[in-house]
Amino acid sequence: MERMICLVTVLALSIAASPVHAQGNQQGGLAEARQVCSECHAIQKGQVPSPNSRSPTFVELANAPGMTAVALLVALTTPHAGMPMFILTTEQRENVIAYILSLKEGN
């Protein structure tokens, strides 16, 4: 257990120390989301509910209080209940993050 806590701490610190911005390609992110995420999540505006009722829509994720590129990076790179671990390249992750953040109200 201590090893897992240490690993998560190191991961969080490395993420916090690296510059992560929504610099990806939104269209690439949409294409990636269609392939990888759409089985569980509603990935486009106006699409409700998510195919998996326990999965938030991408619009909900984008508009969650405090949602940032870093928060999405952590969600995509750390295991959590109900979310399968995907092996995405850095570019694919940046694209998906940019796409999700583009759905934020007011954009």
Biopython code that builds the backbone (N, CA, C, O; Angstrom):
import numpy as np
from Bio.PDB.StructureBuilder import StructureBuilder

atoms = [
    (1, "MET", "N", (0.823, -1.196, 0.000)),
    (1, "MET", "CA", (0.000, 0.000, 0.000)),
    (1, "MET", "C", (0.863, 1.255, 0.000)),
    (1, "MET", "O", (0.581, 2.213, -0.720)),
    (2, "GLU", "N", (1.924, 1.243, 0.818)),
    (2, "GLU", "CA", (2.808, 2.405, 0.862)),
    (2, "GLU", "C", (3.465, 2.634, -0.494)),
    (2, "GLU", "O", (3.680, 3.771, -0.914)),
    (3, "ARG", "N", (3.776, 1.533, -1.166)),
    (3, "ARG", "CA", (4.397, 1.647, -2.484)),
    (3, "ARG", "C", (3.444, 2.326, -3.467)),
    (3, "ARG", "O", (3.866, 3.154, -4.274)),
    (4, "MET", "N", (2.160, 1.976, -3.398)),
    (4, "MET", "CA", (1.160, 2.577, -4.287)),
    (4, "MET", "C", (1.020, 4.068, -3.987)),
    (4, "MET", "O", (0.943, 4.876, -4.912)),
    (5, "ILE", "N", (0.985, 4.438, -2.729)),
    (5, "ILE", "CA", (0.885, 5.850, -2.347)),
    (5, "ILE", "C", (2.098, 6.611, -2.858)),
    (5, "ILE", "O", (1.971, 7.726, -3.365)),
    (6, "CYS", "N", (3.263, 6.012, -2.725)),
    (6, "CYS", "CA", (4.494, 6.638, -3.208)),
    (6, "CYS", "C", (4.440, 6.816, -4.721)),
    (6, "CYS", "O", (4.809, 7.871, -5.236)),
    (7, "LEU", "N", (3.986, 5.799, -5.427)),
    (7, "LEU", "CA", (3.893, 5.861, -6.884)),
    (7, "LEU", "C", (2.929, 6.961, -7.329)),
    (7, "LEU", "O", (3.240, 7.731, -8.238)),
    (8, "VAL", "N", (1.771, 7.033, -6.697)),
    (8, "VAL", "CA", (0.789, 8.064, -7.041)),
    (8, "VAL", "C", (1.348, 9.454, -6.729)),
    (8, "VAL", "O", (1.129, 10.391, -7.496)),
    (9, "THR", "N", (2.058, 9.593, -5.623)),
    (9, "THR", "CA", (2.659, 10.870, -5.254)),
    (9, "THR", "C", (3.694, 11.301, -6.280)),
    (9, "THR", "O", (3.713, 12.458, -6.700)),
    (10, "VAL", "N", (4.552, 10.375, -6.684)),
    (10, "VAL", "CA", (5.571, 10.691, -7.692)),
    (10, "VAL", "C", (4.907, 11.080, -9.002)),
    (10, "VAL", "O", (5.328, 12.038, -9.650)),
    (11, "LEU", "N", (3.875, 10.348, -9.398)),
    (11, "LEU", "CA", (3.161, 10.671, -10.627)),
    (11, "LEU", "C", (2.547, 12.066, -10.551)),
    (11, "LEU", "O", (2.670, 12.858, -11.486)),
    (12, "ALA", "N", (1.897, 12.357, -9.450)),
    (12, "ALA", "CA", (1.256, 13.667, -9.290)),
    (12, "ALA", "C", (2.287, 14.789, -9.325)),
    (12, "ALA", "O", (2.050, 15.829, -9.939)),
    (13, "LEU", "N", (3.422, 14.590, -8.676)),
    (13, "LEU", "CA", (4.471, 15.608, -8.672)),
    (13, "LEU", "C", (5.075, 15.791, -10.060)),
    (13, "LEU", "O", (5.366, 16.915, -10.469)),
    (14, "SER", "N", (5.262, 14.705, -10.777)),
    (14, "SER", "CA", (5.832, 14.827, -12.116)),
    (14, "SER", "C", (4.861, 15.531, -13.050)),
    (14, "SER", "O", (5.279, 16.304, -13.912)),
    (15, "ILE", "N", (3.583, 15.273, -12.890)),
    (15, "ILE", "CA", (2.579, 15.945, -13.712)),
    (15, "ILE", "C", (2.522, 17.424, -13.358)),
    (15, "ILE", "O", (2.454, 18.277, -14.243)),
    (16, "ALA", "N", (2.550, 17.723, -12.070)),
    (16, "ALA", "CA", (2.483, 19.116, -11.634)),
    (16, "ALA", "C", (3.701, 19.901, -12.099)),
    (16, "ALA", "O", (3.602, 21.101, -12.357)),
    (17, "ALA", "N", (4.855, 19.236, -12.210)),
    (17, "ALA", "CA", (6.084, 19.905, -12.603)),
    (17, "ALA", "C", (6.186, 20.102, -14.112)),
    (17, "ALA", "O", (6.983, 20.919, -14.574)),
    (18, "SER", "N", (5.396, 19.371, -14.877)),
    (18, "SER", "CA", (5.480, 19.494, -16.338)),
    (18, "SER", "C", (4.385, 20.422, -16.847)),
    (18, "SER", "O", (3.268, 20.415, -16.331)),
    (19, "PRO", "N", (4.709, 21.218, -17.858)),
    (19, "PRO", "CA", (3.691, 22.116, -18.400)),
    (19, "PRO", "C", (2.661, 21.328, -19.208)),
    (19, "PRO", "O", (3.007, 20.668, -20.188)),
    (20, "VAL", "N", (1.413, 21.398, -18.799)),
    (20, "VAL", "CA", (0.346, 20.711, -19.514)),
    (20, "VAL", "C", (-0.723, 21.738, -19.833)),
    (20, "VAL", "O", (-1.336, 22.325, -18.941)),
    (21, "HIS", "N", (-0.925, 21.935, -21.087)),
    (21, "HIS", "CA", (-1.932, 22.884, -21.532)),
    (21, "HIS", "C", (-2.795, 22.190, -22.572)),
    (21, "HIS", "O", (-2.421, 21.147, -23.107)),
    (22, "ALA", "N", (-3.917, 22.758, -22.846)),
    (22, "ALA", "CA", (-4.790, 22.192, -23.871)),
    (22, "ALA", "C", (-4.256, 22.612, -25.236)),
    (22, "ALA", "O", (-4.870, 23.421, -25.931)),
    (23, "GLN", "N", (-3.100, 22.052, -25.613)),
    (23, "GLN", "CA", (-2.448, 22.444, -26.855)),
    (23, "GLN", "C", (-2.683, 21.449, -27.975)),
    (23, "GLN", "O", (-2.149, 21.619, -29.071)),
    (24, "GLY", "N", (-3.458, 20.434, -27.727)),
    (24, "GLY", "CA", (-3.692, 19.414, -28.740)),
    (24, "GLY", "C", (-4.610, 19.893, -29.843)),
    (24, "GLY", "O", (-5.085, 21.029, -29.846)),
    (25, "ASN", "N", (-4.840, 19.005, -30.763)),
    (25, "ASN", "CA", (-5.701, 19.249, -31.910)),
    (25, "ASN", "C", (-7.112, 18.774, -31.563)),
    (25, "ASN", "O", (-7.328, 17.584, -31.336)),
    (26, "GLN", "N", (-8.063, 19.695, -31.523)),
    (26, "GLN", "CA", (-9.426, 19.349, -31.123)),
    (26, "GLN", "C", (-10.066, 18.338, -32.060)),
    (26, "GLN", "O", (-10.758, 17.429, -31.599)),
    (27, "GLN", "N", (-9.855, 18.472, -33.357)),
    (27, "GLN", "CA", (-10.446, 17.524, -34.303)),
    (27, "GLN", "C", (-9.830, 16.141, -34.132)),
    (27, "GLN", "O", (-10.526, 15.129, -34.223)),
    (28, "GLY", "N", (-8.528, 16.101, -33.884)),
    (28, "GLY", "CA", (-7.882, 14.830, -33.589)),
    (28, "GLY", "C", (-8.430, 14.228, -32.313)),
    (28, "GLY", "O", (-8.597, 13.013, -32.208)),
    (29, "GLY", "N", (-8.711, 15.088, -31.342)),
    (29, "GLY", "CA", (-9.280, 14.631, -30.075)),
    (29, "GLY", "C", (-10.667, 14.043, -30.253)),
    (29, "GLY", "O", (-11.000, 13.037, -29.626)),
    (30, "LEU", "N", (-11.477, 14.659, -31.099)),
    (30, "LEU", "CA", (-12.808, 14.128, -31.377)),
    (30, "LEU", "C", (-12.699, 12.762, -32.053)),
    (30, "LEU", "O", (-13.422, 11.830, -31.702)),
    (31, "ALA", "N", (-11.797, 12.651, -33.018)),
    (31, "ALA", "CA", (-11.608, 11.363, -33.705)),
    (31, "ALA", "C", (-11.142, 10.289, -32.719)),
    (31, "ALA", "O", (-11.618, 9.155, -32.759)),
    (32, "GLU", "N", (-10.226, 10.646, -31.852)),
    (32, "GLU", "CA", (-9.727, 9.701, -30.849)),
    (32, "GLU", "C", (-10.842, 9.310, -29.880)),
    (32, "GLU", "O", (-10.983, 8.141, -29.522)),
    (33, "ALA", "N", (-11.630, 10.297, -29.461)),
    (33, "ALA", "CA", (-12.737, 10.033, -28.540)),
    (33, "ALA", "C", (-13.765, 9.098, -29.165)),
    (33, "ALA", "O", (-14.316, 8.232, -28.485)),
    (34, "ARG", "N", (-14.021, 9.270, -30.445)),
    (34, "ARG", "CA", (-14.963, 8.371, -31.133)),
    (34, "ARG", "C", (-14.479, 6.924, -31.072)),
    (34, "ARG", "O", (-15.274, 6.001, -30.895)),
    (35, "GLN", "N", (-13.166, 6.738, -31.221)),
    (35, "GLN", "CA", (-12.611, 5.378, -31.221)),
    (35, "GLN", "C", (-12.494, 4.786, -29.826)),
    (35, "GLN", "O", (-12.759, 3.600, -29.632)),
    (36, "VAL", "N", (-12.101, 5.596, -28.857)),
    (36, "VAL", "CA", (-11.724, 5.057, -27.551)),
    (36, "VAL", "C", (-12.767, 5.301, -26.458)),
    (36, "VAL", "O", (-12.939, 4.459, -25.577)),
    (37, "CYS", "N", (-13.457, 6.430, -26.502)),
    (37, "CYS", "CA", (-14.273, 6.856, -25.364)),
    (37, "CYS", "C", (-15.781, 6.705, -25.558)),
    (37, "CYS", "O", (-16.531, 6.615, -24.587)),
    (38, "SER", "N", (-16.217, 6.678, -26.807)),
    (38, "SER", "CA", (-17.652, 6.776, -27.090)),
    (38, "SER", "C", (-18.460, 5.550, -26.679)),
    (38, "SER", "O", (-19.688, 5.612, -26.630)),
    (39, "GLU", "N", (-17.803, 4.457, -26.390)),
    (39, "GLU", "CA", (-18.535, 3.277, -25.927)),
    (39, "GLU", "C", (-19.182, 3.539, -24.564)),
    (39, "GLU", "O", (-20.232, 2.978, -24.252)),
    (40, "CYS", "N", (-18.554, 4.388, -23.762)),
    (40, "CYS", "CA", (-19.080, 4.679, -22.423)),
    (40, "CYS", "C", (-19.566, 6.115, -22.254)),
    (40, "CYS", "O", (-20.519, 6.358, -21.513)),
    (41, "HIS", "N", (-18.923, 7.076, -22.932)),
    (41, "HIS", "CA", (-19.218, 8.498, -22.732)),
    (41, "HIS", "C", (-19.959, 9.101, -23.920)),
    (41, "HIS", "O", (-19.701, 8.748, -25.070)),
    (42, "ALA", "N", (-20.882, 10.015, -23.629)),
    (42, "ALA", "CA", (-21.426, 10.892, -24.661)),
    (42, "ALA", "C", (-20.325, 11.910, -24.920)),
    (42, "ALA", "O", (-19.936, 12.646, -24.014)),
    (43, "ILE", "N", (-19.821, 11.959, -26.150)),
    (43, "ILE", "CA", (-18.626, 12.759, -26.411)),
    (43, "ILE", "C", (-18.908, 14.087, -27.103)),
    (43, "ILE", "O", (-17.998, 14.907, -27.229)),
    (44, "GLN", "N", (-20.145, 14.328, -27.560)),
    (44, "GLN", "CA", (-20.443, 15.559, -28.276)),
    (44, "GLN", "C", (-21.541, 16.359, -27.589)),
    (44, "GLN", "O", (-22.368, 15.817, -26.856)),
    (45, "LYS", "N", (-21.526, 17.673, -27.848)),
    (45, "LYS", "CA", (-22.585, 18.534, -27.326)),
    (45, "LYS", "C", (-23.921, 18.040, -27.818)),
    (45, "LYS", "O", (-24.046, 17.636, -28.974)),
    (46, "GLY", "N", (-24.920, 18.066, -26.963)),
    (46, "GLY", "CA", (-26.264, 17.652, -27.333)),
    (46, "GLY", "C", (-26.498, 16.159, -27.250)),
    (46, "GLY", "O", (-27.632, 15.700, -27.391)),
    (47, "GLN", "N", (-25.460, 15.409, -27.025)),
    (47, "GLN", "CA", (-25.583, 13.954, -26.927)),
    (47, "GLN", "C", (-25.743, 13.578, -25.453)),
    (47, "GLN", "O", (-24.784, 13.647, -24.684)),
    (48, "VAL", "N", (-26.931, 13.189, -25.069)),
    (48, "VAL", "CA", (-27.190, 12.753, -23.698)),
    (48, "VAL", "C", (-28.168, 11.606, -23.742)),
    (48, "VAL", "O", (-28.981, 11.560, -24.666)),
    (49, "PRO", "N", (-28.147, 10.731, -22.862)),
    (49, "PRO", "CA", (-27.116, 10.541, -21.837)),
    (49, "PRO", "C", (-25.936, 9.765, -22.421)),
    (49, "PRO", "O", (-25.931, 9.412, -23.601)),
    (50, "SER", "N", (-24.931, 9.504, -21.571)),
    (50, "SER", "CA", (-23.819, 8.655, -21.976)),
    (50, "SER", "C", (-24.320, 7.231, -22.148)),
    (50, "SER", "O", (-25.246, 6.820, -21.449)),
    (51, "PRO", "N", (-23.725, 6.463, -23.068)),
    (51, "PRO", "CA", (-24.108, 5.057, -23.227)),
    (51, "PRO", "C", (-24.012, 4.262, -21.922)),
    (51, "PRO", "O", (-24.839, 3.387, -21.665)),
    (52, "ASN", "N", (-23.018, 4.561, -21.111)),
    (52, "ASN", "CA", (-22.891, 3.961, -19.784)),
    (52, "ASN", "C", (-23.408, 4.998, -18.792)),
    (52, "ASN", "O", (-22.810, 6.063, -18.643)),
    (53, "SER", "N", (-24.496, 4.702, -18.124)),
    (53, "SER", "CA", (-25.137, 5.690, -17.250)),
    (53, "SER", "C", (-24.238, 6.175, -16.116)),
    (53, "SER", "O", (-24.515, 7.217, -15.523)),
    (54, "ARG", "N", (-23.176, 5.448, -15.802)),
    (54, "ARG", "CA", (-22.259, 5.878, -14.737)),
    (54, "ARG", "C", (-21.123, 6.750, -15.256)),
    (54, "ARG", "O", (-20.306, 7.243, -14.478)),
    (55, "SER", "N", (-21.074, 6.937, -16.571)),
    (55, "SER", "CA", (-19.999, 7.725, -17.174)),
    (55, "SER", "C", (-20.483, 9.133, -17.480)),
    (55, "SER", "O", (-21.507, 9.300, -18.143)),
    (56, "PRO", "N", (-19.765, 10.149, -17.008)),
    (56, "PRO", "CA", (-20.184, 11.520, -17.306)),
    (56, "PRO", "C", (-20.024, 11.823, -18.791)),
    (56, "PRO", "O", (-19.186, 11.232, -19.472)),
    (57, "THR", "N", (-20.834, 12.746, -19.278)),
    (57, "THR", "CA", (-20.659, 13.204, -20.654)),
    (57, "THR", "C", (-19.402, 14.067, -20.705)),
    (57, "THR", "O", (-18.943, 14.574, -19.682)),
    (58, "PHE", "N", (-18.857, 14.225, -21.893)),
    (58, "PHE", "CA", (-17.685, 15.092, -22.032)),
    (58, "PHE", "C", (-18.044, 16.542, -21.709)),
    (58, "PHE", "O", (-17.211, 17.284, -21.188)),
    (59, "VAL", "N", (-19.276, 16.950, -22.015)),
    (59, "VAL", "CA", (-19.709, 18.307, -21.670)),
    (59, "VAL", "C", (-19.716, 18.477, -20.154)),
    (59, "VAL", "O", (-19.278, 19.508, -19.643)),
    (60, "GLU", "N", (-20.211, 17.474, -19.433)),
    (60, "GLU", "CA", (-20.193, 17.532, -17.962)),
    (60, "GLU", "C", (-18.761, 17.608, -17.450)),
    (60, "GLU", "O", (-18.464, 18.382, -16.539)),
    (61, "LEU", "N", (-17.878, 16.810, -18.031)),
    (61, "LEU", "CA", (-16.473, 16.853, -17.610)),
    (61, "LEU", "C", (-15.879, 18.235, -17.857)),
    (61, "LEU", "O", (-15.222, 18.795, -16.979)),
    (62, "ALA", "N", (-16.106, 18.786, -19.041)),
    (62, "ALA", "CA", (-15.548, 20.093, -19.390)),
    (62, "ALA", "C", (-16.022, 21.190, -18.445)),
    (62, "ALA", "O", (-15.275, 22.119, -18.138)),
    (63, "ASN", "N", (-17.259, 21.080, -17.990)),
    (63, "ASN", "CA", (-17.853, 22.132, -17.159)),
    (63, "ASN", "C", (-17.797, 21.840, -15.667)),
    (63, "ASN", "O", (-18.359, 22.593, -14.871)),
    (64, "ALA", "N", (-17.135, 20.767, -15.277)),
    (64, "ALA", "CA", (-16.984, 20.464, -13.853)),
    (64, "ALA", "C", (-16.136, 21.556, -13.206)),
    (64, "ALA", "O", (-15.143, 21.992, -13.790)),
    (65, "PRO", "N", (-16.514, 22.000, -12.009)),
    (65, "PRO", "CA", (-15.737, 23.047, -11.333)),
    (65, "PRO", "C", (-14.269, 22.636, -11.198)),
    (65, "PRO", "O", (-13.956, 21.524, -10.772)),
    (66, "GLY", "N", (-13.394, 23.542, -11.563)),
    (66, "GLY", "CA", (-11.967, 23.307, -11.429)),
    (66, "GLY", "C", (-11.349, 22.416, -12.491)),
    (66, "GLY", "O", (-10.185, 22.035, -12.374)),
    (67, "MET", "N", (-12.115, 22.074, -13.535)),
    (67, "MET", "CA", (-11.574, 21.192, -14.566)),
    (67, "MET", "C", (-10.480, 21.913, -15.351)),
    (67, "MET", "O", (-10.675, 23.018, -15.858)),
    (68, "THR", "N", (-9.337, 21.260, -15.433)),
    (68, "THR", "CA", (-8.186, 21.798, -16.153)),
    (68, "THR", "C", (-7.562, 20.700, -16.996)),
    (68, "THR", "O", (-7.937, 19.531, -16.900)),
    (69, "ALA", "N", (-6.605, 21.094, -17.820)),
    (69, "ALA", "CA", (-5.856, 20.115, -18.604)),
    (69, "ALA", "C", (-5.118, 19.147, -17.688)),
    (69, "ALA", "O", (-5.029, 17.956, -17.985)),
    (70, "VAL", "N", (-4.596, 19.646, -16.590)),
    (70, "VAL", "CA", (-3.876, 18.779, -15.647)),
    (70, "VAL", "C", (-4.828, 17.767, -15.018)),
    (70, "VAL", "O", (-4.482, 16.593, -14.892)),
    (71, "ALA", "N", (-6.009, 18.202, -14.626)),
    (71, "ALA", "CA", (-6.983, 17.287, -14.019)),
    (71, "ALA", "C", (-7.378, 16.197, -15.021)),
    (71, "ALA", "O", (-7.508, 15.030, -14.650)),
    (72, "LEU", "N", (-7.566, 16.572, -16.269)),
    (72, "LEU", "CA", (-7.907, 15.573, -17.284)),
    (72, "LEU", "C", (-6.738, 14.631, -17.554)),
    (72, "LEU", "O", (-6.942, 13.437, -17.777)),
    (73, "LEU", "N", (-5.519, 15.159, -17.535)),
    (73, "LEU", "CA", (-4.345, 14.304, -17.713)),
    (73, "LEU", "C", (-4.272, 13.250, -16.614)),
    (73, "LEU", "O", (-4.007, 12.078, -16.881)),
    (74, "VAL", "N", (-4.508, 13.675, -15.386)),
    (74, "VAL", "CA", (-4.500, 12.723, -14.269)),
    (74, "VAL", "C", (-5.588, 11.673, -14.478)),
    (74, "VAL", "O", (-5.349, 10.484, -14.270)),
    (75, "ALA", "N", (-6.773, 12.101, -14.884)),
    (75, "ALA", "CA", (-7.873, 11.152, -15.100)),
    (75, "ALA", "C", (-7.544, 10.140, -16.196)),
    (75, "ALA", "O", (-7.957, 8.983, -16.122)),
    (76, "LEU", "N", (-6.804, 10.575, -17.206)),
    (76, "LEU", "CA", (-6.471, 9.685, -18.309)),
    (76, "LEU", "C", (-5.257, 8.800, -18.043)),
    (76, "LEU", "O", (-5.006, 7.854, -18.790)),
    (77, "THR", "N", (-4.507, 9.096, -16.992)),
    (77, "THR", "CA", (-3.266, 8.354, -16.761)),
    (77, "THR", "C", (-3.213, 7.605, -15.435)),
    (77, "THR", "O", (-2.231, 6.916, -15.160)),
    (78, "THR", "N", (-4.240, 7.724, -14.618)),
    (78, "THR", "CA", (-4.245, 6.983, -13.351)),
    (78, "THR", "C", (-5.492, 6.109, -13.286)),
    (78, "THR", "O", (-6.580, 6.529, -13.680)),
    (79, "PRO", "N", (-5.322, 4.897, -12.788)),
    (79, "PRO", "CA", (-6.478, 4.000, -12.698)),
    (79, "PRO", "C", (-7.492, 4.503, -11.672)),
    (79, "PRO", "O", (-7.126, 4.981, -10.598)),
    (80, "HIS", "N", (-8.767, 4.387, -12.023)),
    (80, "HIS", "CA", (-9.828, 4.668, -11.063)),
    (80, "HIS", "C", (-11.039, 3.814, -11.401)),
    (80, "HIS", "O", (-11.181, 3.319, -12.519)),
    (81, "ALA", "N", (-11.888, 3.657, -10.432)),
    (81, "ALA", "CA", (-13.019, 2.731, -10.533)),
    (81, "ALA", "C", (-13.820, 2.949, -11.805)),
    (81, "ALA", "O", (-14.223, 4.066, -12.128)),
    (82, "GLY", "N", (-14.037, 1.858, -12.515)),
    (82, "GLY", "CA", (-14.905, 1.885, -13.677)),
    (82, "GLY", "C", (-14.272, 2.409, -14.952)),
    (82, "GLY", "O", (-14.889, 2.333, -16.015)),
    (83, "MET", "N", (-13.068, 2.934, -14.880)),
    (83, "MET", "CA", (-12.416, 3.502, -16.066)),
    (83, "MET", "C", (-11.302, 2.574, -16.514)),
    (83, "MET", "O", (-10.334, 2.365, -15.783)),
    (84, "PRO", "N", (-11.433, 2.018, -17.710)),
    (84, "PRO", "CA", (-10.352, 1.163, -18.205)),
    (84, "PRO", "C", (-9.107, 1.996, -18.484)),
    (84, "PRO", "O", (-9.211, 3.181, -18.803)),
    (85, "MET", "N", (-7.954, 1.396, -18.369)),
    (85, "MET", "CA", (-6.707, 2.092, -18.661)),
    (85, "MET", "C", (-6.402, 1.955, -20.150)),
    (85, "MET", "O", (-6.285, 0.847, -20.672)),
    (86, "PHE", "N", (-6.278, 3.074, -20.812)),
    (86, "PHE", "CA", (-5.956, 3.101, -22.223)),
    (86, "PHE", "C", (-4.498, 3.496, -22.386)),
    (86, "PHE", "O", (-3.976, 4.306, -21.620)),
    (87, "ILE", "N", (-3.856, 2.932, -23.369)),
    (87, "ILE", "CA", (-2.499, 3.328, -23.698)),
    (87, "ILE", "C", (-2.602, 4.335, -24.846)),
    (87, "ILE", "O", (-2.785, 3.960, -26.004)),
    (88, "LEU", "N", (-2.483, 5.589, -24.509)),
    (88, "LEU", "CA", (-2.548, 6.658, -25.493)),
    (88, "LEU", "C", (-1.182, 7.324, -25.587)),
    (88, "LEU", "O", (-0.467, 7.431, -24.590)),
    (89, "THR", "N", (-0.827, 7.763, -26.769)),
    (89, "THR", "CA", (0.402, 8.531, -26.907)),
    (89, "THR", "C", (0.202, 9.900, -26.263)),
    (89, "THR", "O", (-0.924, 10.298, -25.966)),
    (90, "THR", "N", (1.286, 10.602, -26.053)),
    (90, "THR", "CA", (1.195, 11.954, -25.501)),
    (90, "THR", "C", (0.336, 12.829, -26.404)),
    (90, "THR", "O", (-0.497, 13.597, -25.922)),
    (91, "GLU", "N", (0.537, 12.715, -27.712)),
    (91, "GLU", "CA", (-0.242, 13.516, -28.656)),
    (91, "GLU", "C", (-1.728, 13.171, -28.592)),
    (91, "GLU", "O", (-2.571, 14.068, -28.615)),
    (92, "GLN", "N", (-2.055, 11.892, -28.512)),
    (92, "GLN", "CA", (-3.461, 11.485, -28.414)),
    (92, "GLN", "C", (-4.090, 12.038, -27.146)),
    (92, "GLN", "O", (-5.210, 12.547, -27.184)),
    (93, "ARG", "N", (-3.386, 11.945, -26.022)),
    (93, "ARG", "CA", (-3.911, 12.494, -24.758)),
    (93, "ARG", "C", (-4.129, 13.995, -24.878)),
    (93, "ARG", "O", (-5.177, 14.501, -24.477)),
    (94, "GLU", "N", (-3.155, 14.713, -25.425)),
    (94, "GLU", "CA", (-3.291, 16.163, -25.569)),
    (94, "GLU", "C", (-4.475, 16.513, -26.460)),
    (94, "GLU", "O", (-5.192, 17.478, -26.198)),
    (95, "ASN", "N", (-4.677, 15.728, -27.512)),
    (95, "ASN", "CA", (-5.805, 15.982, -28.415)),
    (95, "ASN", "C", (-7.136, 15.766, -27.711)),
    (95, "ASN", "O", (-8.040, 16.592, -27.833)),
    (96, "VAL", "N", (-7.268, 14.664, -26.974)),
    (96, "VAL", "CA", (-8.515, 14.382, -26.256)),
    (96, "VAL", "C", (-8.770, 15.464, -25.207)),
    (96, "VAL", "O", (-9.901, 15.923, -25.050)),
    (97, "ILE", "N", (-7.732, 15.866, -24.499)),
    (97, "ILE", "CA", (-7.870, 16.915, -23.485)),
    (97, "ILE", "C", (-8.308, 18.224, -24.138)),
    (97, "ILE", "O", (-9.217, 18.889, -23.641)),
    (98, "ALA", "N", (-7.672, 18.596, -25.241)),
    (98, "ALA", "CA", (-8.051, 19.833, -25.943)),
    (98, "ALA", "C", (-9.504, 19.759, -26.400)),
    (98, "ALA", "O", (-10.240, 20.741, -26.298)),
    (99, "TYR", "N", (-9.915, 18.601, -26.901)),
    (99, "TYR", "CA", (-11.295, 18.450, -27.352)),
    (99, "TYR", "C", (-12.272, 18.597, -26.191)),
    (99, "TYR", "O", (-13.249, 19.339, -26.293)),
    (100, "ILE", "N", (-12.016, 17.899, -25.090)),
    (100, "ILE", "CA", (-12.924, 17.991, -23.937)),
    (100, "ILE", "C", (-13.025, 19.432, -23.463)),
    (100, "ILE", "O", (-14.127, 19.928, -23.230)),
    (101, "LEU", "N", (-11.896, 20.109, -23.318)),
    (101, "LEU", "CA", (-11.934, 21.489, -22.826)),
    (101, "LEU", "C", (-12.614, 22.433, -23.812)),
    (101, "LEU", "O", (-13.116, 23.483, -23.410)),
    (102, "SER", "N", (-12.640, 22.075, -25.103)),
    (102, "SER", "CA", (-13.322, 22.917, -26.088)),
    (102, "SER", "C", (-14.835, 22.894, -25.896)),
    (102, "SER", "O", (-15.542, 23.760, -26.412)),
    (103, "LEU", "N", (-15.330, 21.909, -25.157)),
    (103, "LEU", "CA", (-16.772, 21.783, -24.905)),
    (103, "LEU", "C", (-17.245, 22.631, -23.723)),
    (103, "LEU", "O", (-18.438, 22.673, -23.423)),
    (104, "LYS", "N", (-16.314, 23.301, -23.060)),
    (104, "LYS", "CA", (-16.669, 24.136, -21.923)),
    (104, "LYS", "C", (-17.587, 25.257, -22.372)),
    (104, "LYS", "O", (-17.338, 25.907, -23.388)),
    (105, "GLU", "N", (-18.651, 25.482, -21.609)),
    (105, "GLU", "CA", (-19.609, 26.546, -21.929)),
    (105, "GLU", "C", (-18.890, 27.882, -22.007)),
    (105, "GLU", "O", (-18.038, 28.193, -21.175)),
    (106, "GLY", "N", (-19.241, 28.661, -23.008)),
    (106, "GLY", "CA", (-18.609, 29.963, -23.192)),
    (106, "GLY", "C", (-17.462, 29.903, -24.176)),
    (106, "GLY", "O", (-16.878, 30.939, -24.496)),
    (107, "ASN", "N", (-17.119, 28.723, -24.665)),
    (107, "ASN", "CA", (-16.050, 28.609, -25.680)),
    (107, "ASN", "C", (-16.636, 28.760, -27.062)),
    (107, "ASN", "O", (-15.907, 28.696, -28.052)),
]
sb = StructureBuilder()
sb.init_structure("model")
sb.init_model(0)
sb.init_chain("A")
sb.init_seg("    ")
for serial, (resi, resn, name, xyz) in enumerate(atoms, 1):
    if name == "N":
        sb.init_residue(resn, " ", resi, " ")
    sb.init_atom(name, np.array(xyz, "f"), 0.0, 1.0, " ", f" {name:<3s}", serial, name[0])
structure = sb.get_structure()
